[in-house]
Amino acid sequence: MDFQKLCTFETFKQLCSHYGHGDNFQDVIEQEFARIKGITYLDHAAATLYPESLLRDYFQDISRNVYGNPHSHNPSSKLTHDTVERVRYRVLQHFNTIPEEYSVIFTSGCTAALKLVAESFPWRPQTESEAGSHFCYLTDSHTSVVGIRGLTSARGVVALPVSPQEVENKAKDEAQGEDAICQTPHLFCYPAQSNFSGRKYPLSHVKGIQARRLYPACDHGGRWFVLLDAASHVSCSPLNLQDCPADFIPISFYKMFGFPTGLGALLVRNNAAGILKKTYFGGGTAAAYLSGEDYYVHAANISDRFEDGTVSFLDIIALNHAFESLCRITGGMHNIQQHTFGLARYTYMLLSSLCHGNGRPVAQIYTEGQFESPSTQGAILNFNLLDSHAQIIGYSQVDRMASLYNIHVRTGCFCNTGACQSFLGISRQQMKRNLQAGHVCGDNIDLVDGQPTGSVRVSFGYMSTFEDCQKFLNFVAECFVEKPVTVDQVRLEKLKTATAASHVLNEDPAIKITNGEICKVDEKEKPTDALLRGFGQKQSNSRREAYTLNNIYIYPIKSCGAHEVHNWPVGQRGLLYDRGWMVVNGNGVCLSQKRAPRLCLIRPQVHLPSNKLLLQASGMDTISVPLENNTQMHTSYQVCQSKVCADRVETVDCGDEAASWLSDFLGQPCRLIRQSPDFTREMKTRRSGAATIASLSLVNEAQYLMINRASVELIQELMSSRQDDSEGDPLLDTQNVISRFRANLVIAGVEPFEEDNWSHLIIGNTRFVVTGQCGRCQMVGVNQDTGTRTKEPLMSLSAYRTGKVTFGVYLAHQLPEGSTTAGVLSAGSLIQPEPHSS
């Protein structure tokens, strides 16, 4: 088979098991990466390319929203803070972990993250009586890792380079000779994937080093921490921190997304974070300090503690759109890994089989294996080209010729001198002689005395295509192969056999998209018939006595319109389906009427008989979503993290139909999400010295909000008396004012604000504890009938309460012991209040 026949897509498909990310892969590439038409970009290990939709979505986001400094407390700052926190959750979710296990510290890149660990690690110097800390690193490590030894050496710490073979050959069944008392901290750093050759090192080494079962941990007592350099690995491969719980993981986002640049992160295992000690503290990292004496208390939150100054919040916000684009285009990291590995393997097979007319190989490839599996090899191919006399062709010559063909590659030692020395056979003495000859890292002196000083690297990204491989291979054949071009058929057939075996490995169920597993949620138990008895039936004997429950409202979708009910089941988290859903913007941040007042014009209704939540709004067709998670939702809908009133909540996305409906009505990208049934969020507050604990839905602070109609009428009178000073705000009727305070329970028959003095109350057969007063904000100025804003009733409330803008009280029900429900609340029920004891 001749070379040109091998450089066809038909042959490629025979040799590779996976290509693209769907049937429309080529169309997506043309739409998202039109700017690289005519360019063969093969330097993704240095920086991958960003899709155009990422920039469009990001530009629309920052054009539509006002993002302020997150260290302030104004609305724009709060939006920034919430969005940045949402991104932290998104980062952790991408690596299959949670905030309880890891924290995200944003840095300027992977190098800054490595430096942060180095400067904060509690190195113990070596003394005559104590061995001190050790810093061990693989010789196949990036310059930024090896550079840590400069800091350790200055502190009298032993820095020990370790060859990959020493690690893998000295595995032990169990640690030996450990002094249980010794807690000397040591640090071992190794790359998850070599940025030079693409070799993937076993992630199982993490646990082995931590348990002192691998060299050199077995030789030094104390506690070993693992710094896993994941920058190269995560660009095209999934990283599951449940399987490899490294203590510190530095990454750079531009290697994953192409944009934003100058942004990275250090993922820190929370159990290990306490060992890091900072001496410098910048803005935002101090809980308290004194300028006149050496007094400083660091921030309690791990991220806040290490992020000196203001983080690059606009770049961080861009990450939301980067994750969205990556998922939408590719379907996930598993697909990216399979696609890029296939391209790299195909290129390796043909380049390694390519020969000059005299039968000599064209390339010397630097790899540990033969690209058998994506679990051991990344999408990087490193090599030097040889002439027909087996002499190295300098990488600068290859680079210059590649530029003529508009092919972008990387040349040199790639900031990895250790791997470069090992693969190219360059001794330490020769490295020094090269320096004396004028060669420095990154220059174009590619040969010294006929020996190479570096090599050529091609690397692939999720947008790379077969045509990129084809153009590169044809370029090599045309420019550097002595004709006629021949192929080593024996070698190629061996590689084909290895390919067939690797296809089986690639289908390993351990390497899979975990989205379906994450999205699996247990079906929520439906209300019993007993709870639904009397649903929809009006009370015939409406009570007029004092202390009466006048109205019951549920708000199925947080910040959307009210749904008045008359007899309604009480669930574990409050009124059944109250604030069970919420609307989030394109970045996954909860939308409220403060930011999107039109939310109030959406009038959701819960229809229990059909198990549907109906979404209704003027001018829109009514649609529905299921009240309960069914089997289809377990696998089809995405679990996501969000935040409500500073609490992390786990939610389930409700699908594209609801998202499209909401986006059309609100005029911005948004989605409908609901609280996961198996996620527990607790409210803790103290009342009369006893802790009150209640399970919450997506409410801000408590299960119920109760207001007093008499209090409303008093504020309404004040509004009327202030009408001349209200700057044109229309006079509001009682019902309009009630709707603005968005209560669950409206009571009547008591004096204005009498409810502020209650500690408990009984409604029907359900006992409630008062957990506090509700502080009000500008949201009460939104007219729930029109979505327009007014200054009232907040101004009148503030005037009456002399600046204390509280209105209504929070309640939590007290369920009978062993019960998960509290029966049914009915409008017209009597209320028995219990005032505070004096």
Secondary structure, 3 states (H helix, E strand, C coil): CCHHHHCCHHHHHHHCCCCCCCCCHHHHHHHHCHHHCCCEECECCCCCCCCHHHHHHHHHHHHHCCCCCCCCCCHHHHHHHHHHHHHHHHHHHHCCCCCCCEEEEEECCHHHHHHHHHHHCCCCCCCCCCCCCEEEEECCCCHHHHCHHHHHHHCCCEEEEECHHHHHHCCCCCCCCCCCCCCCEEEEEEECECCCCCEECCCCHHHHHHCCCCCCHHHCCCEEEEEEECCCHHHCCCCCCCCCCCCEEEEECHHHHCCCCCCEEEEEEHHHHCCCCCCCCCCCCEEEEECCCCEEEECCCHHHHHCCCCCCHHHHHHHHHHHHHHHHHHCCHHHHHHHHHHHHHHHHHHHHHEECCCCCECEEECCCCCCCCCCCECCEEEEEEECCCCCECCHHHHHHHHHHCCEECEEECCCCHHHHHHHHCCCHHHHHHHHHCCCCCCCCCCEECCEECCEEEEECCCCCCHHHHHHHHHHHHHHHCCCCCEECHHHHHHHHHHHHHHHHHHCCCCCCCCHHHHHCCCCCCCCCHHHHCCCCCCCCCCCCCCCEEEEEEECCEECCCCEEECEEEEECCEECCCCCEEEEECCCCECCCCCCHHHHHCCCEEECCCCEEEECCCCCCCEEEECCCCHHHHHHCCEEEEEECCEEEEEEECCHHHHHHHHHHHCCCEEEEEECCCCCCEEEEEECCEEEEEECCCCCCCCEEEEEHHHHHHHHHHHHHCHHHCCCCCCCCHHHHHHHCCCCEEEECCCCCHHHHEEEEEECCEEEEEEEEEECCHHHHECCCCCCECCCCHHHHHHHCCCCCEEEEEEEEECCCCCCCCCEEECCCEEEEEECCC
